[in-house]
Amino acid sequence: MRSQGNDILTFKWTGYEFSDEIDAFIISITAHNWNEFQNALKTYGTPALNFVYAEQQETLLTILQV
């Protein structure tokens, strides 16, 4: 935090918060359905990646920006 006069400036980066990217990747690549895939990404915390989910039977593609 930096203060100058009456102004206060703070910075926050989500990469400093606790997250588990390794588990998120492992669980997401072994997911059997959309719900498992979404739940896997709940532990992912670092920004600026896109994930793609596709089902073999219905050819459903969804792109998420996490």
Secondary structure as the mmCIF struct_conf table of DSSP 4:
data_model
#
loop_
_struct_conf.conf_type_id
_struct_conf.id
_struct_conf.beg_label_comp_id
_struct_conf.beg_label_asym_id
_struct_conf.beg_label_seq_id
_struct_conf.end_label_comp_id
_struct_conf.end_label_asym_id
_struct_conf.end_label_seq_id
STRN STRN1 ARG A 2 GLN A 4
TURN_TY1_P TURN_TY1_P1 GLY A 5 ASN A 6
STRN STRN2 ASP A 7 LEU A 9
HELX_RH_3T_P HELX_RH_3T_P1 THR A 14 TYR A 16
BEND BEND1 GLU A 17 GLU A 17
HELX_RH_AL_P HELX_RH_AL_P1 GLU A 21 ILE A 29
TURN_TY1_P TURN_TY1_P2 THR A 30 THR A 30
BEND BEND2 ASN A 33 ASN A 33
HELX_RH_AL_P HELX_RH_AL_P2 TRP A 34 ALA A 40
HELX_RH_3T_P HELX_RH_3T_P2 LEU A 41 THR A 43
BEND BEND3 ALA A 48 ALA A 48
STRN STRN3 ASN A 50 ALA A 54
TURN_TY1_P TURN_TY1_P3 GLN A 56 GLU A 58
STRN STRN4 LEU A 61 GLN A 65
#
